[in-house]
């Protein structure tokens, strides 16, 4: 009986360790001033999303999951991209009132861009960039019972301006 209990505990421990391993990855938070988020709906219902030159401020959060070479097609990238008016030192917007999208890059049925229509984003300008917080929700497959997606920051996260963009803009 003790051997069975020990084996069960070991299996549970390994399962928890594996679950924690699958969520490790890299988080990147950047913003681009004088930009615009262009969202177009294609004929097949998918979205096309591009960040272009414009008069607003575009924020991009990227999560990139570490690749496990022993598992095929386990790569995963997620972006949250949103646009707010340029100027001011703080903002708070309901998701339905701004351009905001989720992008899932994975070997999964709900990959691609999805509009986020529920929740909010808020931000405050700092000397190093922006502190941003959000609570967002959407359905990545509207006709499905599942595929609800939620994301919430427990505390504000720091968005910085990428160095490549600073250098590029300085040279003009």
Buried (B, 14 or more C-beta within 10 A) or exposed (E): EEEEEEEEEEEEEEEEEEEEEEEEBEEEBBBBBEBBBEBEEEEEEEBEBEBEEBEBBBBBBBBBBEEEEEEEEBBBBBBBBBBBEBEEEEBEBEBEEBBBBBBBBBEEEBBBBBBBBEBBBBBBEEEEBBBBBBBBBBBBEEEEEEBEBEBEBEEBBEBBBEEEBEEEEEEE
